Amino acid sequence: MNIEEIRDYCLSKPASEETFPFDDVTLVFKVANKMFALLPLDEIDNPSINLKGTPEENIAYREQFEGINPGFHMNKKHWNTVQLDSDVDRNLIMKMIDNSYSLVVKNLSKKDRQLLM
């Protein structure tokens, strides 16, 4: 997947938005003001995305794929960095985006979850 495809897929999630809260080159996707994906735009030679996951899933993915590592500049227990030019295929990246989004939504307050419907 390329950066444009990832951007479009993340924005297809209900109530998702894109922001640049840290700098001009790190695109952050949020739902209800909570991050579910970070996409550095300045890594043209080595594109990646940071995605949230359960600790168990994160460890399993890291053991299975060379292109999945502990989240760069993130809580290593809850975030993975996925190299887009690696052994990780498109369907798995989309599944990981879905999971990251779902984990964030699941942890929202009941009021915020209801606003998404």
N, C-alpha and C positions, 0 to 999 in steps of 0.2 A: 504494500500500500504506500502511496505517496502522501505527502503532507496535505495536499488539497483534498484527497479522498478522505483522509482522517478528519480533517476539519468539517467536511460536509456530513460525515457520519456522526460525529459528536454533536453537531448542531441539529441533527434530526431527532435527537432525544427530546422528549417533552420538557418544556421550560428551560432548556439549556441556553447558556449564553457564553460568549467569548469575551475575555478581558485580558488586559496587560497590567496586572497589579504590581509586578516586580520590576519590570524593565520593558524596553521596546522590542525585545526579541523572544520573550517567553510567553507564548499564547496559552492562556489558562481557560479551561472549560469548566463552568460551574452550573450547578442546579441549586436553587434557593440559596445562592451566595456561598455554596460549599464546593470545593474543588473535586472534580472527578478525573481530570486529565490535564497534563502539562505537556506542551509541545514546543521545544526550543526551535526557533526558526533560523537560527544562525549556524546550525550544524548540517550544512548542505552535503559535506563529504561523509558524514556519519549520522544520518537522521535517526531520531529516537522519540519515544513518548513515555512519560511516566504515568502509570496507572495503579489504582488502588486494588488491593486484593486481600483475601483472608491470609493470615500467617501460614496456614497449612498449604493453601494453593500456591502462594508465593514461593515457598521452599520447593515444592514439587516442580513448578515451572523452571526454576533456576537449575535444578538437577537435570531436567530433561533437555533444555535448550541452551546452547552457548550464547544466544542472542538475548537472553533474559537474565538480568542482574539486579542486585538490590538497588532500590530507588536512589538515583543521584540527587544529593541535597535534600533527601526526604527521609522519613522514618523508615528504616530498612525492613522493619517487621511488616509494615502495612503497604509499602509501595514497591513496585518493580519498575525498572527502566527496560524498555523493549527496543532493541535495535531494529530499525525498519528494513535495513539491508542485511538480513541475517537468515538463520534457519527457521524463523518463525513465520508461518504462512498467514495469508490475509484473513482466513476464517478464524484463526485463533486470535489474531489481533482484534477483530470485531467482537469476538466472544469476551475478550478481556475488557474491552471498552464497555460492553453491556454490563458485565459484572461490576466494574468500577462504579458506573452510574447507579446500578441497583443497590450497591452497598451504601452509597451516600444517601440515596432516597430512603432506604430502610432506617437509617439513623436520624432522619429528620423528625421534627416534632409532628404530632398528629395533625396539628393545624396546617403546617407547611405541606405535608403530604396531601392533605385534602385540597389545597390550592392548586396542586398539579393536575388534579382530575377534572 
